[in-house]
Amino acid sequence: RLGVKVEARLESIGFAPIGGGRLEVLVEPVGKLEPADWLERGSLLSQQVRVLSQNLDEGIASRMANAANAAMGWESEPELEVWTDGPSPGVACFVESNYEHVSEITTDFGKVGRRAESVGNRAAKAMQNYLGSKAVVGRHLADQLLLPMALSGRGNFVTMGISNHVRTNLRTIQAFLDIEISVSEEENGLCQVAMKA
């Protein structure tokens, strides 16, 4: 929506503390970023639970995915992606809602001593919070949209509240760019962020 063509390919997975992940991203340059607004989600296109695991028993991923799916009340089959050739064991649960104008993904990571079902439920709870909020832009996407939006010269979005990451990015942008930024609170704890050069 900002006028940039981006392709990303996951080459290897890395989990803390060992790491070893590798992601290849191709960005097609553009002359100028396009302004964009995220004020409506649009029609719901798809919803999915995905679990990505590496060097762990597949039963852990399956239990995690089933717990998240049950918590969401979704009937679609969860997707399991199992990797066996990386240096670091780990597991992550992704709960996705894809709309016409935006996609939101909530995530939680497995930890030693935490049950797989707990991880799946936490990822689902974060998605339930997003869906119940009527926000367009999720809590963790909001701060990442700010710089490209500012460089385009205009844009606005509705989010779930202003995090410290958003506040910090807004102050940094204002220190470098001559752009007018407004943050207004709406009903139900939502906030609208707007920029204009």
Secondary structure, DSSP 4 states (H G I P E B T S, - for coil): --S-EEEEEEEE--BTTTB--EEEEEEE--SSPPPEEE----SEEEEEEEEEEESS-HHHHHHHHHHHHHHHT--SPPEEEEE-SSSS-EEEEEEEEEESS-EEEEEEE--TTS-HHHHHHHHHHHHHHHHHHT-SB-HHHHHHHHHHHHHHTEEEEEES---HHHHHHHHHHHHHS--EEEEEE-GGG-EEEEEE-
